[in-house]
Amino acid sequence: MAEKSLRLPRNVAGRFYVDETCIDCDLCRQIAPDVFAQDDEEGKSYVMRQPLTPEEREAAHEAMESCPTESIGDDGDEKEDE
């Protein structure tokens, strides 16, 4: 389970984030390429843009559930969905 206290600084503000346990396996970027990006310097993925549509939120959740290191978190802040 992702830890908010380990949230990577490169994540944009909002409900979804990647923490420092990421191993940059590329799976999240394959599942939700409009949400996740690669930080080449750190060798980790991060949230470059919060999902804007229900389909993007679904893809972000799928990426979170598929993450082998459970490095993707969701604060569940419903205000971000409005």
Number of C-alpha atoms within 10 A of each C-alpha: 14 19 16 17 8 13 19 19 13 17 19 16 13 17 17 28 31 28 25 19 17 20 14 20 15 16 16 28 19 13 19 22 19 17 23 26 21 18 13 9 6 12 12 20 28 28 29 19 17 21 22 13 11 10 11 17 17 14 20 28 19 14 23 25 16 15 19 14 16 17 26 29 20 17 11 11 11 8 8 14 14 7
